[in-house]
Amino acid sequence: MRDIGWVKDSMFYHIYPLGAFGCPRENKGESTAGHRILKLIDWIPHLLDIGINAIYLGPIFESGTHGYDTFDYYKLDSRLGTNDDLKKVIKACHASGIRVVLDGVFNHVGRGHAAFLDVKANRENSSYRGWIAGLNFGGNNWYNDGFSYDCWSGAQELVKLNYGCPDVNNHILNAVSMWIDEFDIDGLRLDAADCIQRDFFKRLKSFTEEKKPSFWLMGEIIHGDYNIYVNNDMLDAVTNYECWKGIYSSHNDHNYFEINYAMRRQWGDGGLYQGKYLYNFIDNHDVNRIYTLLKEKENIYPCYTLLYTMPGIPSIYYGSEWGIAGDKKSGDGDYALRPAIEINKMSNPDLIDHIKTLAQIRKENEAIKCGKYQEVQVKNETLVFARVLNDKYALVALNNTPETKHMEFDYDGFHYEFDLEPHGSKILR
């Protein structure tokens, strides 16, 4: 029987290992190999200090460059280390009470994957020709291979897999089986989930539920109805891009009506996703850092308050707990969002203390973890909402301006009146 109750108590930390641990950008085999994944063990005290109890590791399978061009689903990227290195890391995390979720990049592979190399070498005679979606030996591609194929978002270095092929399904499921059996991973984040045949997710959920009932499946979905994917037959959660946009733009535009509308729509009375725990974030490896996105940098404080008190699962992207900047239009593309970090050189005590306080409040308060969303008072520059669980509730007040705001409202038969500091927040329990 499925048992993923641990998720509602989780506070995630998202790491892009190939960047965070200073890997070379191109995998050149032995000349770029190392044991860099072991650095994660040194991060554990910091993670525990800020209340983290689950980590999501971006792509770690053997690949050619950025990790999303997988060469081998059964092997840790040599730039990060060996499979035994990863076992040590996961064991250390588990010993510290930290769950570990890996990035399952299953929609496409890199051109260095064995199946694609065999198709290149043997063309129509390849036993792997059924693995590649849209394979056409009468066409051509950027690389002048003399055949064409489907790819992810027009990027021909990312070769789309054909999930109509049983061998592809088995190849992926056997890899998942290995990571569970040998490494005891706790879940998968499924890259480009909206591009994969939904029947595969049904098979994956049934497969993982039988193998490890506590196994968690989260998909990368940007647009549309999340219920298509989050249901008893498919995934347990998806990335909540709707609220990501609402969080930063509500602060930039001094318009809390936007994020209030999104949260009420998702989790208020009759909300679309009541009882479901979506994966919330204020930045990640694909979007600009929250510090860069915000026009008034001090609004990073109410943004984190919102992240930790809104319905769903909060996730911090590595480095943003110190308020680092990152702009993908700065000239270095996505790599600007994925820097190497030396945690012993990082410092932002005020923001760290704020996050630690939020984590402790969330840990202790069931209404904040599990309650439905209830609008209390909404203005352009201030927002008050409640998280309600049975007869218990918590009130959250936010201020997105550089001015002190006098707050006055009634809730549940009580009158509240207080001053909210500039760019401040208050949680009443």
Buried (B, 14 or more C-beta within 10 A) or exposed (E): EBEBEBBEBBBBBBBBBBBBBBBBEEBEEEEBBBBBBBBBBEBBEBBEEBBBBBBBBBBBBBBBBBBBBBBBBEBBBBBBBBEEBBBBBBBBBBEBEBBBBBBBBBBBBBBBBEBBBBBBEEBEEBEBBBBBBEBEBEEEBEEEBEBBBBBBEEEBBBBBBBBEBEEBBEBBBEBBBBBBEEBEBBBBBBBBBBBBBBEBBBBBBEBBBEEBEBBBBBBBBBEEEBEEBBBEEBBBBBBBBBBBBBBBEBBBEBBBBBBBBBBBBBBBEEBBBEEBBBBBBBBBBBBBBBBBBBEBBBBBBBBBBBBBBBBBBBBBBBBBBBBBBBBBEEEEEBBBBBBEBEBEEBEBEEBBEBBBBBBEBBEEBBBBBBBBBBBBBBBBBBBBBBBBBEEBBBBBBBBBBEEEBEBEBEBEEEEBEEEBEBBBBBBBE
